[in-house]
Amino acid sequence: MLGALLVAAVAGVLTHVPAGLGVLEAVFVALLGGTVPPATLVAALLLYRAFYYLAPLLLAAVVYLVLEARAPEDPSAALPPRG
């Protein structure tokens, strides 16, 4: 599995495809398709993509919304007084 991931990473860099979209999946199916059913492999790769890309995005969105909710209404209120 690690070998397939490393080959997929190198192939993604060499093809210049943004985020290796499709390259990762193709390499995994080509290298592991004989041992794992391709449908199961593609489902696992889609789940990997969801966790790897969407989970950090959702976490950052929640943190951003919390920080925005806690921010003062008047931006100048957060500045120290002059003088």
N, C-alpha and C positions, 0 to 999 in steps of 0.2 A: 504494500500500500504506500509506504513512504517513497519507494523507488518510482512508482507511478506518479506520485505528487511532484517529485523533483523533476521528472521528465516533462510533466505537464507545465511546470513553472518555466522551465527553459524554453519549451515550445511556445509558450505565451509571450515570452520576451522576444523571441526571434520573429514571430509573426507580426508584431506591433499592433495587435488587436487590443482595443481598450478593455482592461480587466481580464484579458484572455478569454473573452466571452465565446463559448463554443469550443475553444481549443482545449480547455481543461476537460470538458465532457468527452470530446472526441478521443483524446489520449487515454482517458480512463476506460472508455468502452473498448478501444483497440487493445490495451494491455491487459485488462481484467475481464473482458467480455467472455472469455472461455471458462472462467471460474465462477463468475457471478452473473445471473441473468441480466441482460442489458436494461430491461425495464426497472429492475430493482436498483441497478447502478445509477441510472439517470435520476430516479427519484431521490436517492441518497445525495447525489451531487446537487440537485435543486434545493434540497433541505440545507446542505452545507452553504450554498450561495445565500440562502435566506438568512441563516444565522450570521454568516461572515459579513454581509453587507447591510442587511436591514436591522439587525439587533442593535448595532452601534448607532445607527441613524435614529432609531426610536428612543434609545437611551438619551442621546444628545438632545432630541426634541423635548423630552420630558424635563431634562435639566434646564434647558433654555426657557421653557414655559414657567417653571418654578422661579427661576431668577427674575424673569420679567414680572411675575405676579408680586414678588417681594420688593421690586424697585420702587422708589418714591415717584409720586405723580409728577412732581416738579423736578426736572433734572438739576436745577441750580440748588435745590435743597441738599443734595448730596455733597456739594462743594464746601470746603471749610471757609469760615468767614475771613474776609480780608482785613488786614490791618493792624 
